[in-house]
Amino acid sequence: MALSVEVVATDRTVWAGEASAITAPAADGSIGILPGHQPVLAVLRPGTVRVTPADGQKVDLEVSGGFVSVDHDTVTIVVDPSVESGTHAE
């Protein structure tokens, strides 16, 4: 089972695909999202959203704010347009 993930800004899709895990800097602390996660809507604070696709290449997205929505293994992350990303293997 995988998460269907879409990271969007007002001007573009930043990243989309399937992932096995996500961590995000929620306003109340870091949130970890795995398949089967309960529905949630959380505000993001500045920090790093880390997406772990099935291929193991982690995608780090530096965000200055936004929100994350989880519902039935569908994750939508809406971020400010100034997102910077980097990909690395671990």
Secondary structure, DSSP 8 states (H G I E B T S, - for coil): --EEEEEEETTEEEEEEEEEEEEEEETTEEEEE-TT---EEEEE-SEEEEEEETTSEEEEEEESSEEEEEETTEEEEEE-S--EEEEEE-
